[in-house]
Amino acid sequence: MTARRARRVLLIGLDAAEPELVERWTADGTLPHLATLRQDGAYGRIRSSADWLVGSPWPTFYTGTHPGAHGFYHYLGWRPERMETVRPTPDWLPLTPFWRALGGDLRVIAVDLPLTYAPGPFGGVEISGWATHDGLVPPSAYPADLLTWAAREVGPSPRTDEEFVMQPVRRLLAQRDEQCAATQSLADLALALMRADPWDLCLVGFTATHRCGHKLWDETGVAGAVSPAERVEYAGALREVYRACDEAVGRLAEAAGPDALLIVFSLHGMGPNTCRTDVLPEMLRRVLARDSGAGQPVRRSGLKRLRELVPNEWRHAVKRRLPASVQDRLTAFWRLGAVDWSRTRAFPLVADLQGYIRINLRGREAAGVVEPGADFDALCEEISDGLRTFVDADTGEPVVRDLARTDALYPGGGRLSALPDLLVQWAESPVYAQRGIASPRFGIIPMPAPGANPSGRSGNHRPDGFAVVCGPGVAAGSALAGGHVLDLAPTVYDALGLSPPPHFSGRPLRWASEGGGAAAAGTRMPA
């Protein structure tokens, strides 16, 4: 294996960093380290499984397989045999990152890659859930005493939980500072590990761009008044977070040295919040009931009305003190409500951007009522046709941009049954400006908070990411040719001189080599 190995490889993930911002800020000098890497290497946007399943890109990247094969779409997944929404676990949804499967004499360092289970014994060292925006488990490590070592070397874990509420501008600016400091601490930790022992493959995930992309995109997530001075400071807050990540990239690149192949990447992007999942349950209810809602208010339970009387800040303060499993159950309940399964043909699943709909299928769901085959197909068509009738009540713009069935998107996937059945892509217009939606068949549904984003998320995801590849053999200023997040893991194997596992769906990324031609080639894979 050693004789085939090409070079050391350093992968740096900037979670949900928006390509448009990276391109703008590398051009104007805001991000000098990324600008140098773009100039000296290859750059291009890469497509992602986030186009339909926004929670899937990290498992897609690290398993090298599409969502139908790995089955992960959200940190709260659906268990049909229990009729429950729960956090995935390895015994139910096995997800093995490719770096944990590497053996032989390869030395691996992995630091804070999102949405992974706790690491066990493998040919390297790993810290997981230390500062990440998306963690399936509390901070954990292999070897286990690595957390104690990390606390001694760089301090305690800086991980905090996102608050799904609108917040005053000073609190949001404080989150900017918290995430910039966490980025510096994470870079310190990665550098300490890189210097402690020789390594062949190092992976580091920075997630401040994700958290702050949600919270600092624009002022529609701000609670209360904003002074002119605060407005100016807030307008540059997200740029400062990207600056902090750029500085971290520069430090790690310098430590890796000129002989390492460096790949900096984002698996999906960020833009104005277009999420309309708050109204999907009522949309679906009316379609299934063939109900126009004429003369009736939107149905809300007494519990939900009572909950709305309690200030968001109080609710979240209480929730944070509960065990994670209880928090998850509360999240599922408040988003989806109680369900009479004997009368329910289809239901929405917990989602953060696209709409996810599950058919209550007999033989798959423990309480299934819809027959497989023709009845399943007809119901999917009925729901799709009904949802497409909704438009913006003021502008007439369609609310639903597209719908798809997962069995059509990911045919033959071994874990297709873990995914929603129907996926909804919303209109690309920001949701905060929408007062209500209307259908000629199903009536008018008012939006819950026109003029604001009540979750505090002014930003939400876009499907495209990017990659910068720099190092020996990569022609300066070259372009990546039509990549996908599935191609990143095969690129790592190729750079290390290894044959990728047969289950990988992607192929190594393509770029111009210094000697001319393509350094790697392969068939582009669909999402």
N, C-alpha and C positions, 0 to 999 in steps of 0.2 A: 504494500500500500504506500509506503513512504516513497518508493521510486516513482510512483505515478503522480504524486502530489505536486501541484503546480505552484502554489503560493499560500500564504496566510490570507484569510478572508475576514473582513470586518463589515458587519451589517449594522446599520443604524436606522431604526424606525422612528419616524416623526408622525405619531399617530394622528390621522385625520387632518394633516397639514394640507391646505388647499393649494393645488398647483398654480392657480391664477395668481395668488398672493406670492408664492415662491418665485414665480417668473417675474412679477413686477418688482419684488424687493431684491432679487439678485441683480436686476438690471439697474436699479437706482442706487445701489451701494448699501442698502439696509442690511443685507445678509452677505457680508464679504467672503466668509468661508465657503458657503454653498456656491457663491458666484465663481470662486476660484476652481472648485471641483467641476462645475459645469463647463468652465473654459478649458480645463485640462482633460476632461473626460467626455463621456456620452450622457445625454439627457433625453428623456422623453416621458410623456404621460403613459400610464398603464391603466387598463380597464380592470374592473373589479366585480366580485360577486355582490358588492353593495348596491348594484343597480336594482336588484329586487329584494335582497335580504341584507339590510344595513348592518345587522349584528354578526354577519358571517365572515368578513374578510380575514380576520386574524386566524381562525381555524382553517380557512381555505389556504392561507399562506403556509401555515406551519405543518399541515398534514399533506399539502401538495395535491389535495383533492377538492372537487366541487361540493357545494352544500348537500346535494343528494347523496353523496357518498359519506360525508362526515356527520350530517344531521343537525348541526348547530346553527341557530338563527337568532337567539336572544339568550341573555343570561337567565331568563325564566322560560323554561321550555315546557311543553305539554306532555303529560304522561297519560296516554289513553287508557291504560289498564287501571289507573287510579282516578281518572277524570279530575286531575289536578294540575295546576301550574306550579312547577318547582324548579329549583336550581339544578342544572345538570351535575351528574356525578360520574366518575370513571366506570363504575359497574354498569351504569345504564347507557352512557354515551361515551365510549372510549375515544380519547383524542390524544394522540401521541405526537408531540412536536418532533420534527425530523432530526433536530440536533440531539435529542435524547436517544435516538436509535443509532447514532453513529458510534462505532466501536473501534477496535484495533488500537493503534497508537495515536489516534487523533486526540488532541486536548481541546476541550470546548469550554468557553465561558458564555453563560447566558444571563442577562440581567434585565429583569422586569418586562418580559414580553407579555402583552395583555392576553387575558382570557385563556390562561393555561391552568391546569390542575397543579397541585403541589408536586415538585420534582421528587423522584425517587433515585435510587442508585443508577448512575450511568457514567460514561467516560468523560466526566467533566465536573464543573461546579456551576451552580445556578441559584439565583435568588429570584423569587417570583412574588408578585403582589406587593412590592416594597413601596412604590410611589404611583402605581399605575391608576389611570382613570377607570379602567375596567378590570376588576379582579374577581375571579371565581372563588378564591380562598383568601384567608388572612395571609400576611407576610409569611413566607415559608422558604426553605432552602435545602439544598443538598451540597455538602454535608450539613446536618442540622445546626451544628455550632457556627455555621457561617453567618447567621444572623447576629450572634453575639460578637463575632469578629467585626461585622459591618458597623454595629453600634459603637464599638470602640474606635474604629478607624474614621468614620464620617458622621456619626450621630444616629439618633433614632429614625425610624421610618417616618417620612413626611406625608404619608398617605392620608387623605381626607375623603369624605363622602360628598358627592354632589348634593346640593339642596335644590329640590325641584320647586322652587318658588321664585317670584320676582323679589329682587333685593335692592336696597338703596345703593346709589352709585359708589359711596365710600366703601361699602362691603364688597362690591364687585372689584374695585380697584385694589382692595386688600387681597382678593383672590389672585389678581394678577401678580402681586408681590409674592404670595405664597407659592404659586406655581413656578415663578422664576427661580425662587430659592430652592424648590424641590428639584428643578432641572439641574441646578448647580450641584446639589448634593448627590443626585444620581450619577452625574458625570464624575464626581469625586470617587464614588463607589466603583464605577466601572474601571476607572484608571487605576485604582488601588488593586483591583483583581488582575488587571492586565500586567501590572508590574510585579505581582507576587509570584507568578509562575509563567513558564513558557506556554504559548497557546497557538493553535492552528486556526480555530474558528471562534470569533467573538460576536455575539449578538446583543444589542442594547436597544431598549424601547423607551422613548421619551413620549409622555402623554399629555404634557401641558398644552400642546397645540389642540388636543381634543377637548379637554375640559374648557379651556378658555375660548375655543371656537364656538362652543355652545353658549357660553355665558357673556362673551364680550363682542359678539358680532355687530350688534347695533343697540340702540336704546330701547327697543321694544320689550326687553326683559328687565328694565329698570323700574323700581318702585319709587314713587315720590318725585319731588322736584329735582332738577339738575341745574346748578348754577352755570353761568358762562365759562368760568374757569374749569369747573368739573367736566363740562362738555368737551373742552379742548383736550384735557388729560385723558378722558375716557376714549376719545376718538383715536388716540395713539396707543391704547392699552394692549390691544392684540399684537400690534407691531412689536412691542417690547417683549412679549412672550416669544415671538419668533426670533427676535434678536438673541434671547437667552439660549434658545435651542441651537441657533447658528454658532454661538460661542462654544457650546458643548461639542458640536460636531467638529469644530476646529481643533479642540483639545484632544479629542479621541483620534482624529486623523493624524495629528502630529505624533501621538504616542505609538500608533500602528506602524509608522515609518513608510518610506517610499516603495518598499517591496511588497506591501500588502495590497490586495484588491479591495477597494472600498465601495460599498453599495449603500447609499442613503435613499430611503424610500418612504412613501406614504401609500397606504392601501386604499384609502378613499379620501375625499375632500370635505369641504365645508362651504356653506352658503346661507342665504336667508332661510328661515324656518318655513317649510311648506307642509308640515305635518298636520293632518286633519283627522287623526285617529280618535280624537275626543268625540267626534260626531258619528264615527263609523257604527257604533252599536245601535244608535237610533236609525241610521240609514238602513242597516241590515234588518232591523226589526220591522220597519215599514215595508221593505221589499218582501220579506217572508210572509208578513201578515196581509199584504196587499192593502195597506192602510195609508190613506192620504193625510191623516193627521188633522183633518179639517176641524177647526174650532177647538182643538185640544192642545194644551201645553205639552212640551216635551216631557216624557215620563221620567220622574226621578223618585227614587225610594225615599222614605222618611229618614233613613239613616244617612243618606247622602245629603239631604237638606240640613240635617242636624250637623253633619261634619262641616258644611260650608259656613256655619256660624262660628266655628273655632278658627282663629287666625292661623294662617299657614305656618308661621314661625313656631307657634306653640305645638302644632301637630308634628312638625319635623323634629322639634326638640325631644318630644316624647318618643317618637319612632326610633331615633338614633340610639336610644338606651335599651331597645329591645333586642333579643337574639336575632341573628340574621334570618333564620328560618321563619320567625314570626313576622319580620319586616317583609319578607317575600310574599307571605300569604296576604298580608294587608295590601301590598301593592297590587296583587292580582285581584283581590276583592274589590278595591275601590275603582280599578280600571274596568273590570268586567262585570261586577255585581254577582248576585246569587242567580242560579240557573235551575229551572225545572227541566231536567234532562229528558224526561218522558215526552215533553212537548217541543223540544228544541231540535230543529233539523240542521242548523248551522250556527256558529258562534264566533265572535272575534277573539283573537289571542292577544296577549300583551305585546305591544309594539312601540317603537320609538320614532318611526318615520313612515314607512309604507304601512298599508293596512294588511293585516293577516287574518284570514278566515279559514276556519276548520269545519269540515262536514262531520256531523255526528253519525259516523258510518258504522253500520251493524257489522260485527265480526272484527272490528279494529278498536273502536271505543267500547269500554265496558258497558255503557248505557246507550249504545248506538241504536238509531231508529231508521236510518236511511239505508236502503238496500244498495249493495255495490252494483256496478254496471250501469244500466240505462237510467235508473233512478238517480244515481250519483251524478252522471253526466248532465241530466236534465236540470238538476238543482243548481249545479255550477253555472249552467247557461242562464237560468232564471235570475240568479244573484247578479251575474255579470251584466246582463241586460238591464236590470233594475238600477244598479249603481251608476251605470253610464248615463242615466237620465238626469242626474243631479247637475245643476249649474250654479254659478255664483248668482245670488238673487238680484244683485245690482248690475253686473256687467254681462251676464249670460255666458261667461266663460265656463267650459266644462270643468267640473271639480276633479273628475277622474281622467288622468292622462292615458292610462293603459291598465289592463288586467291580464294576468297569466295564471295558468295552472302549473304547479311545481312539477307534476309528472310530465308536462311538455317541455319545461325548461331543463330538467335534469333526468332524462329517461334512463332507466336502469340503475338508478342510485340505490345502493344497499340500505341506506337509512332514510329513504324518502318518506317513510311513514312517520318520522319524527318532525317533519316540516309542516307548515300550514298547507292547505290544499289550494287556496286562491290567494293571490298577491295583488295588491292595489297600489299603483303608482299615482300620486296626487299631481294636480296641476302645479306648474313651476312658479306660480305667483305666490308671494309671501302670504301666510295665512293671517297675520295680525290685522290686515286691512279688510278682511272679509267679515261682513255683518251677518250673513246668513246664506244658506244654500236652498235651492228650490228644485222641485221636480214636477212636471205636469201630471204625473201619476201618483206621486207620494207626498206632495205638499211642501211646506216650508219648514226648515229646521234652523233656528237661530244659532249662531256661533256662541260659545260660552263666554268669551271675553274679547269682543271686537276692539281693535286698537291696541292690543297688547298680546304678549305671550305669557299666559299665566304660569307656565312651568318654569319661567325664567330663562328658557332656551331661545334666545333671539336667533341663534344659528342652528342649522342642522345639516345633515350630510348630503354630499354630492357623490356620484358614483366613481369618478376618475381619481386615481392617485398619480404618483410620479416616481421615477427612479433616476438617480445619478450614479453612474459607474465610472470609477477612476482608478488608475493604477497601471502596472506594466502591461503593455500590449494594447491599451485602449487609445485610439486616436483622439487627439485634442479636438474639442468642438464638434464631435460626431453626434449622431442622433440614434436613439434606440428605435428599433423598428417594431411598432405595434405590439407592445407587450401586454401581459396580463399578470395579476398577482400570482396565478398558478405557476408562472415561469420563474419566480424568484428562487424557490428551493432547488429546482433543477440547475439553475445558474450556479448556486453554491456548490453543488456536487460536481459540476463540470469544472469549476475553478480549482477545486481540490483534487481533481484527477480521479474522481469516483464515478461509478456507474449509478445513476439514480434508480431507486426502487421501481419495480414494474407498475405499482399502483399510482404513481405520480401522473397527473393529467396534463401538466404543462411541458414545455421544452425550454432549454436555455435561452435567455434574452439574446437578441442580435444587436451588434454594434460594429462600427468600423474599426478594424485593427490598424496598428501603426504600420504594418507591412502591406496594408491594402486588403480589401475584401471584408468578409464578415467574420468576427471572432467566434460567433456561435450562431446556430441556425436551428429552426424548428417550426412546426406547424402551430399557428396561433390557436388557442383553445377558446371555446365559448365560455361564458359565465356559467 
